[in-house]
Amino acid sequence: MRGLMNIENKLLSSMSVTSFIKWPTDFIFRRSSHRFLCLKNDSSSTEPEKENSILINNLTVMGVDLKMVRKRQPGVLRRQITNEDGLKNFLQAKGVNREAVASIISRYPRSIIRSYQSLNERWEIWQSILTSDLEIVQILKRSPESFFRSGNNTNMQKNITLFYSIGLTSKDLGKMLTRVPRVFSNSIELNEQIIHLLNEIYIDFGGQNADHFVKEIISRNPFILLRSSKQVKANIQFFQSSFNLDNEELLTLLQGQGGDVLDLSNEYLKKTLTNVKEKLLSHECTESEVNAFVLKHPRILYLSSQNLNDKINLLLQASISLQQVLRSPLVFDKNINTIRSRICELEKVDYNFGTHGIGILALSKQRFEAKMEKLRCA
């Protein structure tokens, strides 16, 4: 650098005053640290901002997976002001070990931009919902996004107050924090719109306890709070018109499994219902049987056309009748690979689906393994 400065000084001193004046001022007063004899320096506006090398080193020492960070939220690595050390100290004081801290940052990198004050305020808010620091830590480990997604603690507190006002419990809110943390980041007005819509619909259909209805819908399916009022209303009208339900039947459906699919897009609901009908009718089911099946298990409408068709074909190939399938819709909640592997295991012990039914395919993993142990012994 000193050599460059000497050359530059000699060059300038050897120039005549006239020629000196001809040089652009942005060259004359350019700092020596810039590229030598470069008349323009606008390339920085087109070059991507570089990662913060000090931050990279800090995260590496902490054991953070930088590959995962670059995949999920790469912009964080270009920040000049971060709080990774403060975050580490804060979490470790709450009982989070070093490996878990690294995992949390790897999976939700923006956690390192939260200030100590923000972290402390957020922790106190969560303590008002959950029973212990240990429970908060467990949720943090499972879903870092639920804690770090938003830094607006005032808005979160307002939403919590709103949810309590409609009868949701701390247990309900704890599940929402894990399943769909974005509802706490919604503006209070957006959440109020959906709650008002559900109240309005229930009263219009002749319901007598709107508060209970709203609580049941949101506690079963909080994802509905991420949808527009127009979409939710269209889905409710879709159910009523597609199955010719009277008001009482519709409200009963919505308070049950029907509420689980209200967050789907209206076009997707129409598409999946059409596919369910086509598939079942092609196997000689009647229209009334198909309708009864969908109303008994509306979550079938979550399945894509390909997924539903593959599952039905797999069950039929295992010599399971379609009538058995219609009587045991919970089997569709299982992954197709799980269904396939269970069928193979049951075939090894000569399990007869015609005699014993197919309910065993829908059991939890623990209960299925216990059942298989008994069958092997027998």
C-alpha contacts under 8 A as a table, 3 or more apart, distances in Angstrom:
res1	aa1	res2	aa2	distance
1	M	4	L	5.12
1	M	5	M	6.29
1	M	32	S	7.74
1	M	33	S	7.63
2	R	5	M	5.06
2	R	6	N	6.26
3	G	6	N	5.17
3	G	7	I	6.29
4	L	7	I	5.17
4	L	8	E	6.07
4	L	32	S	7.42
4	L	36	F	7.84
5	M	8	E	5.03
5	M	9	N	6.11
5	M	32	S	6.33
6	N	9	N	5.11
6	N	10	K	6.19
7	I	10	K	5.21
7	I	11	L	6.10
8	E	11	L	5.14
8	E	12	L	6.24
9	N	12	L	5.21
9	N	13	S	6.12
10	K	13	S	5.14
10	K	14	S	6.16
11	L	14	S	5.37
11	L	15	M	6.59
12	L	15	M	5.40
12	L	20	F	7.57
13	S	16	S	7.93
15	M	19	S	6.34
15	M	20	F	6.07
16	S	19	S	5.30
16	S	20	F	5.95
17	V	20	F	4.90
17	V	21	I	6.22
18	T	21	I	5.34
18	T	22	K	6.64
19	S	22	K	5.09
19	S	23	W	6.89
20	F	23	W	5.62
21	I	24	P	7.67
23	W	27	F	6.86
23	W	28	I	6.91
24	P	27	F	5.55
24	P	28	I	6.65
24	P	39	L	7.84
25	T	28	I	4.97
25	T	29	F	6.20
26	D	29	F	5.70
26	D	30	R	5.98
26	D	39	L	7.32
26	D	40	K	7.88
27	F	30	R	5.11
27	F	37	L	7.66
27	F	38	C	7.53
27	F	39	L	5.69
27	F	40	K	7.92
30	R	34	H	7.03
31	R	34	H	5.86
32	S	35	R	7.58
32	S	36	F	7.24
34	H	38	C	7.90
35	R	38	C	5.76
38	C	41	N	7.06
41	N	44	S	7.04
42	D	45	S	5.84
42	D	46	T	7.79
43	S	46	T	5.57
43	S	47	E	6.43
44	S	47	E	5.13
44	S	48	P	7.96
49	E	78	R	6.70
50	K	78	R	6.03
51	E	56	I	7.55
51	E	77	L	5.22
51	E	78	R	4.21
51	E	79	R	7.45
52	N	55	L	5.29
52	N	56	I	6.22
52	N	77	L	5.88
52	N	78	R	5.16
52	N	79	R	6.47
52	N	80	Q	6.36
53	S	56	I	4.95
53	S	57	N	6.20
54	I	57	N	5.16
54	I	58	N	6.25
55	L	58	N	5.03
55	L	59	L	6.15
55	L	77	L	6.89
55	L	82	T	7.88
56	I	59	L	5.29
56	I	60	T	6.10
56	I	66	L	7.91
56	I	77	L	6.97
57	N	60	T	5.07
57	N	61	V	6.25
58	N	61	V	5.24
58	N	62	M	6.33
58	N	84	E	7.88
59	L	62	M	4.95
59	L	63	G	6.32
59	L	64	V	5.31
59	L	66	L	7.64
59	L	84	E	7.61
60	T	63	G	5.14
60	T	64	V	5.65
60	T	65	D	7.59
60	T	66	L	7.40
61	V	64	V	7.65
62	M	98	R	7.56
62	M	102	A	6.22
63	G	99	E	7.31
63	G	102	A	5.57
64	V	102	A	4.63
64	V	103	S	6.60
64	V	105	I	6.60
64	V	106	S	5.48
65	D	68	M	5.45
65	D	69	V	6.45
65	D	102	A	7.44
65	D	103	S	7.58
65	D	106	S	5.31
66	L	69	V	4.83
66	L	70	R	6.09
66	L	106	S	6.91
67	K	70	R	5.27
67	K	71	K	6.33
68	M	71	K	5.05
68	M	72	R	6.14
68	M	106	S	5.91
68	M	107	R	6.94
69	V	72	R	5.22
69	V	73	Q	5.67
69	V	74	P	5.95
69	V	105	I	7.88
69	V	106	S	5.39
69	V	107	R	6.93
69	V	108	Y	7.62
69	V	109	P	5.99
70	R	73	Q	5.83
70	R	74	P	4.15
70	R	75	G	7.89
70	R	77	L	7.77
71	K	74	P	6.35
72	R	107	R	7.41
72	R	108	Y	7.51
72	R	109	P	7.61
73	Q	76	V	6.07
73	Q	108	Y	7.59
73	Q	109	P	6.19
73	Q	110	R	7.15
74	P	77	L	5.78
74	P	78	R	7.57
75	G	78	R	5.46
75	G	79	R	7.04
76	V	79	R	5.47
76	V	109	P	6.64
76	V	110	R	6.28
79	R	82	T	6.78
81	I	113	I	7.65
82	T	112	I	5.81
82	T	113	I	5.01
82	T	114	R	7.85
83	N	86	G	5.20
83	N	87	L	6.03
83	N	112	I	5.05
83	N	113	I	5.58
83	N	114	R	6.68
83	N	115	S	6.60
84	E	87	L	5.06
84	E	88	K	6.10
84	E	112	I	4.79
84	E	113	I	7.51
85	D	88	K	5.07
85	D	89	N	6.21
86	G	89	N	5.18
86	G	90	F	6.03
86	G	115	S	7.74
86	G	116	Y	6.63
87	L	90	F	5.05
87	L	91	L	6.10
87	L	111	S	7.71
87	L	112	I	6.30
87	L	114	R	7.67
87	L	115	S	7.97
87	L	116	Y	7.27
88	K	91	L	5.36
88	K	92	Q	6.02
88	K	98	R	7.85
88	K	101	V	6.36
89	N	92	Q	5.21
89	N	93	A	6.09
90	F	93	A	5.29
90	F	94	K	6.63
90	F	116	Y	7.52
90	F	119	L	7.97
91	L	94	K	5.04
91	L	95	G	6.54
91	L	96	V	5.37
91	L	97	N	7.93
91	L	101	V	7.03
92	Q	95	G	5.05
92	Q	96	V	4.65
92	Q	97	N	5.86
92	Q	98	R	7.25
92	Q	101	V	7.72
93	A	96	V	7.24
94	K	133	D	6.99
94	K	137	V	7.60
95	G	134	L	7.76
95	G	137	V	7.51
96	V	100	A	6.15
96	V	101	V	6.45
96	V	137	V	6.82
97	N	100	A	5.40
97	N	101	V	6.31
98	R	101	V	5.17
98	R	102	A	6.38
99	E	102	A	5.21
99	E	103	S	6.25
100	A	103	S	4.93
100	A	104	I	6.09
100	A	141	K	6.74
101	V	104	I	5.14
101	V	105	I	6.34
102	A	105	I	5.30
102	A	106	S	6.06
103	S	106	S	5.01
103	S	107	R	6.16
103	S	141	K	7.88
104	I	107	R	5.34
104	I	108	Y	6.00
104	I	109	P	7.66
104	I	111	S	7.98
104	I	140	L	7.52
104	I	141	K	6.53
104	I	144	P	5.79
105	I	108	Y	5.12
105	I	109	P	4.69
105	I	110	R	7.51
105	I	111	S	6.25
105	I	112	I	7.07
106	S	109	P	5.68
107	R	144	P	7.14
108	Y	111	S	5.99
108	Y	144	P	6.11
108	Y	145	E	6.12
108	Y	148	F	7.73
109	P	112	I	6.25
110	R	113	I	5.66
110	R	114	R	7.64
110	R	148	F	7.36
110	R	149	R	7.89
111	S	114	R	5.87
111	S	148	F	5.50
111	S	149	R	7.84
114	R	118	S	6.15
114	R	119	L	6.42
114	R	148	F	7.76
114	R	151	G	7.07
115	S	118	S	5.19
115	S	119	L	6.20
116	Y	119	L	5.07
116	Y	120	N	6.07
117	Q	120	N	5.18
117	Q	121	E	6.13
118	S	121	E	5.18
118	S	122	R	6.08
118	S	151	G	6.70
118	S	153	N	7.41
119	L	122	R	5.16
119	L	123	W	6.14
120	N	123	W	5.11
120	N	124	E	6.34
121	E	124	E	5.21
121	E	125	I	6.37
121	E	153	N	6.99
122	R	125	I	5.10
122	R	126	W	6.31
122	R	147	F	7.61
122	R	153	N	6.23
123	W	126	W	5.13
123	W	127	Q	6.16
124	E	127	Q	4.97
124	E	128	S	6.55
125	I	128	S	5.29
125	I	129	I	7.07
125	I	157	Q	7.00
126	W	129	I	5.21
126	W	130	L	6.04
126	W	136	I	7.21
127	Q	130	L	5.21
127	Q	131	T	6.67
127	Q	132	S	6.74
127	Q	133	D	7.16
127	Q	136	I	7.74
128	S	131	T	7.82
129	I	170	S	5.07
129	I	171	K	7.71
129	I	173	L	6.94
129	I	174	G	6.67
130	L	133	D	7.92
130	L	135	E	6.71
130	L	136	I	6.89
130	L	170	S	6.64
130	L	171	K	7.63
130	L	174	G	6.52
131	T	135	E	6.81
132	S	135	E	5.35
132	S	136	I	6.69
133	D	136	I	5.07
133	D	137	V	6.17
134	L	137	V	5.02
134	L	138	Q	6.20
135	E	138	Q	5.10
135	E	139	I	6.39
136	I	139	I	5.26
136	I	140	L	6.11
137	V	140	L	4.92
137	V	141	K	6.20
138	Q	141	K	5.23
138	Q	142	R	6.40
139	I	142	R	5.06
139	I	143	S	5.78
139	I	144	P	7.42
139	I	146	S	7.98
139	I	178	T	6.55
140	L	143	S	5.22
140	L	144	P	4.72
140	L	145	E	7.90
140	L	146	S	7.28
140	L	147	F	6.59
141	K	144	P	6.16
142	R	178	T	7.98
143	S	146	S	5.71
143	S	147	F	7.68
143	S	178	T	6.30
144	P	147	F	5.65
144	P	148	F	6.31
145	E	148	F	5.18
145	E	149	R	4.98
145	E	181	P	7.29
146	S	149	R	5.97
146	S	177	L	5.63
146	S	178	T	5.92
146	S	180	V	7.50
146	S	181	P	4.73
146	S	182	R	7.57
147	F	150	S	7.64
147	F	177	L	7.83
147	F	181	P	7.75
148	F	151	G	6.96
149	R	181	P	7.61
149	R	182	R	7.52
149	R	185	S	7.77
150	S	153	N	7.58
150	S	185	S	6.04
152	N	155	N	5.58
152	N	156	M	6.50
152	N	185	S	7.53
153	N	156	M	5.00
153	N	157	Q	6.17
154	T	157	Q	5.21
154	T	158	K	6.38
155	N	158	K	5.13
155	N	159	N	6.35
155	N	184	F	7.60
155	N	185	S	7.02
155	N	187	S	6.93
155	N	188	I	7.00
156	M	159	N	5.16
156	M	160	I	6.24
156	M	184	F	5.20
156	M	185	S	6.24
157	Q	160	I	5.07
157	Q	161	T	6.28
158	K	161	T	5.16
158	K	162	L	6.27
158	K	188	I	6.79
159	N	162	L	4.91
159	N	163	F	6.17
159	N	184	F	5.98
159	N	188	I	5.86
159	N	191	N	7.77
160	I	163	F	5.13
160	I	164	Y	6.23
160	I	173	L	7.88
160	I	184	F	7.40
161	T	164	Y	5.22
161	T	165	S	6.22
162	L	165	S	5.07
162	L	166	I	6.81
163	F	166	I	5.51
163	F	167	G	6.87
163	F	168	L	5.73
163	F	173	L	7.85
164	Y	167	G	5.27
164	Y	168	L	5.09
164	Y	169	T	6.51
165	S	168	L	7.35
166	I	211	D	6.18
166	I	214	V	7.26
166	I	215	K	6.11
167	G	211	D	7.40
167	G	212	H	7.62
167	G	215	K	6.05
168	L	172	D	5.84
168	L	173	L	6.95
168	L	215	K	6.17
168	L	219	S	7.06
169	T	172	D	5.06
169	T	173	L	6.33
170	S	173	L	5.04
170	S	174	G	6.01
171	K	174	G	5.02
171	K	175	K	6.40
172	D	175	K	5.28
172	D	176	M	6.32
172	D	219	S	6.14
173	L	176	M	4.90
173	L	177	L	6.12
174	G	177	L	5.13
174	G	178	T	6.65
175	K	178	T	5.29
175	K	179	R	5.99
176	M	179	R	5.06
176	M	180	V	5.27
176	M	181	P	6.18
176	M	183	V	7.94
176	M	222	P	6.74
177	L	180	V	5.95
177	L	181	P	4.65
177	L	184	F	7.85
178	T	181	P	6.19
180	V	183	V	6.29
180	V	222	P	6.99
180	V	223	F	6.57
181	P	184	F	5.79
181	P	185	S	7.24
182	R	185	S	5.02
182	R	186	N	6.44
182	R	226	L	7.74
183	V	186	N	5.15
183	V	191	N	7.59
183	V	222	P	7.72
183	V	223	F	7.79
183	V	225	L	6.29
183	V	226	L	6.61
186	N	190	L	6.37
186	N	191	N	6.72
187	S	190	L	5.36
187	S	191	N	6.77
188	I	191	N	5.41
188	I	192	E	6.18
189	E	192	E	5.03
189	E	193	Q	6.22
190	L	193	Q	5.20
190	L	194	I	6.86
190	L	225	L	7.86
191	N	194	I	5.49
191	N	195	I	6.42
191	N	225	L	6.00
192	E	195	I	5.07
192	E	196	H	5.96
193	Q	196	H	5.15
193	Q	197	L	6.13
193	Q	229	S	6.84
194	I	197	L	5.01
194	I	198	L	6.27
194	I	224	I	7.85
194	I	225	L	6.33
194	I	228	S	7.47
194	I	229	S	5.78
195	I	198	L	5.28
195	I	199	N	6.28
195	I	214	V	6.70
196	H	199	N	5.10
196	H	200	E	6.11
197	L	200	E	5.04
197	L	201	I	6.15
197	L	229	S	6.69
197	L	233	K	7.89
198	L	201	I	5.17
198	L	202	Y	6.13
198	L	210	A	7.98
198	L	213	F	7.86
198	L	214	V	6.01
199	N	202	Y	5.31
199	N	203	I	6.29
199	N	210	A	5.49
199	N	211	D	7.30
199	N	213	F	7.77
199	N	214	V	6.52
200	E	203	I	5.32
200	E	204	D	6.12
201	I	204	D	5.08
201	I	205	F	6.22
202	Y	205	F	5.27
202	Y	206	G	6.55
202	Y	207	G	5.26
202	Y	210	A	5.98
202	Y	213	F	7.26
202	Y	251	L	7.31
203	I	206	G	5.17
203	I	207	G	5.12
203	I	208	Q	7.10
203	I	210	A	6.70
204	D	207	G	7.41
205	F	247	N	5.22
205	F	248	E	7.32
205	F	251	L	7.58
206	G	247	N	7.15
206	G	248	E	7.73
207	G	210	A	6.56
207	G	248	E	7.98
207	G	251	L	7.81
209	N	212	H	5.64
209	N	213	F	6.51
210	A	213	F	5.02
210	A	214	V	6.18
211	D	214	V	5.33
211	D	215	K	6.20
212	H	215	K	5.12
212	H	216	E	6.12
213	F	216	E	5.19
213	F	217	I	6.27
213	F	255	Q	6.69
214	V	217	I	5.28
214	V	218	I	6.21
215	K	218	I	5.44
215	K	219	S	5.89
216	E	219	S	5.32
216	E	220	R	6.08
216	E	255	Q	6.15
217	I	220	R	5.37
217	I	221	N	6.02
217	I	222	P	7.66
217	I	254	L	7.22
217	I	255	Q	6.02
217	I	259	G	5.75
217	I	260	D	7.96
218	I	221	N	5.04
218	I	222	P	4.67
218	I	223	F	7.87
218	I	224	I	7.00
218	I	225	L	7.71
219	S	222	P	5.95
220	R	259	G	7.02
220	R	260	D	6.48
221	N	224	I	6.05
221	N	259	G	6.56
221	N	260	D	5.39
221	N	261	V	7.92
221	N	262	L	7.96
221	N	263	D	7.78
222	P	225	L	5.78
222	P	226	L	7.95
223	F	226	L	5.47
223	F	227	R	7.35
223	F	263	D	6.00
224	I	227	R	5.42
224	I	232	V	7.42
224	I	262	L	6.44
224	I	263	D	4.75
225	L	228	S	7.81
226	L	263	D	7.74
227	R	231	Q	6.57
227	R	232	V	6.83
227	R	263	D	6.33
228	S	231	Q	5.31
228	S	232	V	6.46
229	S	232	V	5.27
229	S	233	K	6.10
230	K	233	K	5.26
230	K	234	A	6.15
231	Q	234	A	5.12
231	Q	235	N	6.29
231	Q	265	S	6.87
231	Q	266	N	6.68
232	V	235	N	5.22
232	V	236	I	6.42
232	V	262	L	6.07
232	V	263	D	6.84
233	K	236	I	5.24
233	K	237	Q	6.31
234	A	237	Q	5.15
234	A	238	F	6.07
234	A	266	N	6.65
235	N	238	F	4.87
235	N	239	F	6.46
235	N	262	L	6.09
235	N	265	S	7.76
235	N	266	N	5.70
235	N	269	L	7.83
236	I	239	F	5.34
236	I	240	Q	6.51
236	I	262	L	7.32
237	Q	240	Q	5.15
237	Q	241	S	6.15
238	F	241	S	5.37
238	F	242	S	5.85
238	F	266	N	7.84
239	F	242	S	5.29
239	F	243	F	6.17
239	F	245	L	7.67
239	F	250	L	7.55
240	Q	243	F	5.76
240	Q	244	N	5.55
240	Q	245	L	5.03
240	Q	246	D	7.30
240	Q	250	L	6.35
241	S	244	N	5.17
241	S	245	L	7.06
243	F	291	N	6.89
245	L	248	E	7.88
245	L	249	E	5.63
245	L	250	L	5.71
246	D	249	E	5.36
246	D	250	L	6.16
247	N	250	L	5.14
247	N	251	L	6.26
248	E	251	L	5.26
248	E	252	T	6.24
249	E	252	T	5.13
249	E	253	L	6.20
250	L	253	L	5.08
250	L	254	L	6.18
251	L	254	L	5.10
251	L	255	Q	6.17
252	T	255	Q	5.32
252	T	256	G	6.37
253	L	256	G	5.14
253	L	257	Q	6.51
253	L	258	G	5.07
253	L	259	G	7.29
253	L	295	L	7.43
254	L	257	Q	6.61
254	L	258	G	4.48
254	L	259	G	4.54
255	Q	258	G	6.82
255	Q	259	G	5.95
256	G	259	G	6.09
256	G	260	D	7.73
257	Q	260	D	5.24
257	Q	261	V	7.55
257	Q	296	K	7.95
257	Q	297	H	6.76
257	Q	298	P	5.98
257	Q	299	R	6.84
258	G	261	V	5.94
258	G	262	L	7.03
258	G	295	L	7.67
258	G	298	P	5.63
258	G	299	R	7.53
259	G	262	L	5.41
260	D	263	D	7.41
260	D	298	P	7.79
260	D	299	R	6.80
261	V	264	L	5.68
261	V	298	P	7.16
261	V	299	R	6.40
261	V	301	L	7.42
261	V	302	Y	7.08
264	L	268	Y	6.69
264	L	269	L	6.67
264	L	302	Y	7.86
265	S	268	Y	5.26
265	S	269	L	6.41
266	N	269	L	5.18
266	N	270	K	6.37
267	E	270	K	5.18
267	E	271	K	6.18
268	Y	271	K	5.04
268	Y	272	T	6.09
269	L	272	T	5.34
269	L	273	L	6.06
269	L	301	L	6.32
269	L	302	Y	7.89
270	K	273	L	5.31
270	K	274	T	6.18
271	K	274	T	5.25
271	K	275	N	6.35
272	T	275	N	5.03
272	T	276	V	6.17
272	T	301	L	5.47
272	T	302	Y	7.49
272	T	303	L	7.17
272	T	304	S	6.51
272	T	305	S	6.29
273	L	276	V	5.11
273	L	277	K	6.25
273	L	301	L	6.24
274	T	277	K	5.29
274	T	278	E	6.19
275	N	278	E	5.09
275	N	279	K	6.03
275	N	305	S	6.03
276	V	279	K	5.27
276	V	280	L	6.15
276	V	290	V	7.89
276	V	301	L	7.91
276	V	305	S	7.72
276	V	308	L	7.72
277	K	280	L	5.37
277	K	281	L	5.79
277	K	287	E	7.76
277	K	290	V	6.34
278	E	281	L	5.29
278	E	282	S	6.02
279	K	282	S	5.31
279	K	283	H	6.87
279	K	309	N	7.18
280	L	283	H	5.27
280	L	284	E	6.87
280	L	285	C	5.61
280	L	290	V	6.75
281	L	284	E	5.13
281	L	285	C	4.77
281	L	286	T	6.32
281	L	287	E	7.16
281	L	290	V	7.57
282	S	285	C	7.22
283	H	322	L	7.71
285	C	289	E	6.22
285	C	290	V	6.69
286	T	289	E	5.15
286	T	290	V	6.36
287	E	290	V	5.20
287	E	291	N	6.28
288	S	291	N	5.13
288	S	292	A	6.08
289	E	292	A	5.14
289	E	293	F	6.10
290	V	293	F	5.07
290	V	294	V	6.31
291	N	294	V	5.27
291	N	295	L	6.13
292	A	295	L	5.20
292	A	296	K	6.05
293	F	296	K	5.15
293	F	297	H	6.23
293	F	326	L	6.18
293	F	329	P	7.77
294	V	297	H	5.08
294	V	298	P	5.04
294	V	300	I	6.82
294	V	301	L	7.88
295	L	298	P	5.47
297	H	300	I	6.02
297	H	329	P	6.40
297	H	330	L	7.77
298	P	301	L	5.85
299	R	302	Y	5.45
299	R	303	L	7.73
300	I	303	L	5.72
300	I	332	F	7.07
301	L	304	S	7.69
303	L	307	N	5.94
303	L	308	L	5.78
304	S	307	N	5.19
304	S	308	L	6.18
305	S	308	L	5.37
305	S	309	N	6.14
306	Q	309	N	5.23
306	Q	310	D	6.04
307	N	310	D	5.25
307	N	311	K	6.28
307	N	336	I	7.96
308	L	311	K	5.29
308	L	312	I	6.28
308	L	332	F	7.85
309	N	312	I	5.27
309	N	313	N	6.10
310	D	313	N	5.19
310	D	314	L	6.09
310	D	336	I	7.82
311	K	314	L	5.12
311	K	315	L	6.28
311	K	332	F	7.29
311	K	336	I	6.16
312	I	315	L	5.22
312	I	316	L	6.19
313	N	316	L	5.14
313	N	317	Q	6.13
314	L	317	Q	5.18
314	L	318	A	6.52
314	L	340	R	7.38
315	L	318	A	5.17
315	L	319	S	6.95
315	L	320	I	5.59
315	L	321	S	7.85
315	L	325	V	7.91
316	L	319	S	5.31
316	L	320	I	5.03
316	L	321	S	6.19
316	L	322	L	7.00
317	Q	320	I	7.15
318	A	343	I	7.35
319	S	353	F	7.78
320	I	324	Q	6.71
320	I	325	V	7.42
320	I	353	F	6.49
320	I	354	G	7.05
320	I	358	I	7.88
321	S	324	Q	5.31
321	S	325	V	6.61
322	L	325	V	4.91
322	L	326	L	6.25
323	Q	326	L	5.09
323	Q	327	R	6.34
324	Q	327	R	5.15
324	Q	328	S	6.33
324	Q	357	G	7.16
324	Q	358	I	7.08
325	V	328	S	5.18
325	V	329	P	6.13
325	V	331	V	7.78
325	V	358	I	7.66
326	L	329	P	5.74
328	S	331	V	6.27
328	S	358	I	7.02
328	S	359	G	6.34
329	P	332	F	5.83
329	P	333	D	7.88
330	L	333	D	5.44
330	L	334	K	7.64
330	L	362	A	5.83
331	V	334	K	5.73
331	V	339	I	7.85
331	V	358	I	7.97
331	V	359	G	7.28
331	V	361	L	6.04
331	V	362	A	4.56
332	F	335	N	7.62
332	F	362	A	7.90
333	D	362	A	7.49
334	K	338	T	6.42
334	K	339	I	6.54
334	K	362	A	6.64
335	N	338	T	5.17
335	N	339	I	6.42
336	I	339	I	5.05
336	I	340	R	6.15
337	N	340	R	5.03
337	N	341	S	6.13
338	T	341	S	5.27
338	T	342	R	6.11
339	I	342	R	5.23
339	I	343	I	6.17
339	I	361	L	6.41
340	R	343	I	5.23
340	R	344	C	6.40
341	S	344	C	5.12
341	S	345	E	6.29
342	R	345	E	5.06
342	R	346	L	6.11
342	R	361	L	6.61
343	I	346	L	5.15
343	I	347	E	6.14
343	I	361	L	7.64
344	C	347	E	5.16
344	C	348	K	6.57
345	E	348	K	5.32
345	E	349	V	7.05
346	L	349	V	5.38
346	L	350	D	6.34
346	L	351	Y	5.23
346	L	372	M	7.76
347	E	350	D	4.88
347	E	351	Y	5.70
348	K	351	Y	7.61
349	V	375	L	6.85
349	V	376	R	6.48
351	Y	356	H	7.78
352	N	355	T	5.45
352	N	356	H	6.01
352	N	357	G	7.62
353	F	356	H	5.22
353	F	357	G	4.71
353	F	358	I	5.73
354	G	357	G	5.71
357	G	360	I	7.46
358	I	361	L	5.70
358	I	362	A	7.64
359	G	362	A	5.48
359	G	363	L	6.93
360	I	363	L	5.41
360	I	368	F	6.70
361	L	368	F	7.69
363	L	367	R	5.97
363	L	368	F	5.49
364	S	367	R	5.30
364	S	368	F	5.96
365	K	368	F	5.17
365	K	369	E	6.18
366	Q	369	E	5.32
366	Q	370	A	6.30
367	R	370	A	5.08
367	R	371	K	6.12
368	F	371	K	5.04
368	F	372	M	6.12
369	E	372	M	5.03
369	E	373	E	6.21
370	A	373	E	5.16
370	A	374	K	6.57
371	K	374	K	5.25
371	K	375	L	6.33
372	M	375	L	4.98
372	M	376	R	6.13
373	E	376	R	5.24
373	E	377	C	6.30
374	K	377	C	5.18
374	K	378	A	6.17
375	L	378	A	5.05
